[in-house]
Amino acid sequence: MVSFLLIKFCLRCKNILKIFISQINNNYTHIDFLYICQMVSLIQLEYIVAVDTYRHFATAADKCFVTQPTLSMQIKKMEEDLGVIIFDRSKQPVVPTIAGEKIIEQARDVLAEWKKIEVIASESKDIMTGELHIGVIPTISPYLLPRFSGEFRRKFPGVDLKVKEMVTERIAESLLKGIIDVGILVTPLNEKGVFEMPLYYEEMLIYSSKNHPYNKQQVVNVTQIKTDDIWLLTDGHCFRHQVVNLCDIHHYSASELPFEFEGGNLDTLIKIIDKEGGYTLIPELSWFDMDDNKRQQVRHFENMVPLREVSLVFTRKFQKTKLIEELAKEIKSSVPPSLLSKDRGMLVEWKNHLPTQNQ
């Protein structure tokens, strides 16, 4: 099985391994491929991918649980055997050469296929084991993780959950590099090579201070939204972009706020609002964690139910696997049933799009 994957790796790399092209004049034989594949191991592929990911030999060695001399020696041996320099060590941080970039790209594919084989083998025994690395955006993690993570771990004790908060851009990048296995974020993402599995749809609500004009209304019309006293998350958070698109406040000016705040924690914004005044928008799942006093400061929009779509995202190595299906099932069962319906409102996209009415 390993030999097959390495042969696949060699086949894909034949156009960049010039030394072999010149030596055998493009007449590849079965023996030639076996010879090449004997030189390259899965461990070596893991090492070059780690160096490319962290752009530092010592950090890569630490992540691979080996000493730096061991990692460096194996990569050097791979370069010598292939006759290609994979990394330009004269630059800091270290970067791949042009040929190295192509080799690393194929190495990631080989390792992803090997990971998929391991998952299939595990599922065929009707057991689930190993590590599952999850990236979650900050506006989802505090409200969703406590709902499903513990129960999922109890149902599948062989699966070791490793969860990290990340912004959307980093989740997409980490998925494609194989640093994490799955992400939980707001979609549509429309990222090439990333699959999306919608989980639930939460309403975007308004939270204001007790003495704010919105708190004296039953509902708030979107045309009333003004920017003078709205608190927003730092640029780069998808929820901020959804708020901007929904309320059409692309020319943001918080002139009435007591100070400028940059952060990615909605709970911090709520505490500031309670103390200093103003308002912000919050996701519906956070409302369920509030006490009755806090809920009295939450308002809905008038004549509209703006929704954000929360999904599992993953690459093809986890596509159609039982692990993903079970994770999605557990998350869906952990949220209020009303959040599972997409038809109750309109989706608010965040990638420079306006809200779109569901059909």
VENUR-V694516 format. One record per run of one state. SS is the DSSP state (H for helix, E for strand, - for the rest). FROM is the first residue (numbers start at 1). TO is the last residue. If there is no record, write none. Layout:
BEGIN
SS:FROM:TO + SS:FROM:TO
END
This chain:
BEGIN
-:1:1 + H:2:13 + -:14:17 + H:18:24 + -:25:29 + H:30:39 + -:40:41 + H:42:54 + -:55:56 + H:57:63 + -:64:67 + H:68:82 + -:83:86 + E:87:88 + -:89:94 + E:95:96 + -:97:97 + H:98:124 + -:125:129 + E:130:136 + -:137:137 + H:138:155 + -:156:158 + E:159:165 + -:166:167 + H:168:177 + -:178:181 + E:182:187 + -:188:194 + E:195:208 + -:209:212 + H:213:216 + -:217:218 + E:219:220 + -:221:221 + H:222:224 + -:225:229 + E:230:230 + -:231:237 + H:238:247 + -:248:265 + H:266:276 + -:277:278 + E:279:283 + H:284:287 + -:288:291 + H:292:295 + -:296:297 + E:298:301 + -:302:305 + E:306:314 + -:315:315 + H:316:318 + -:319:321 + H:322:334 + -:335:336 + H:337:340 + -:341:345 + E:346:347 + -:348:355 + E:356:357 + -:358:359
END
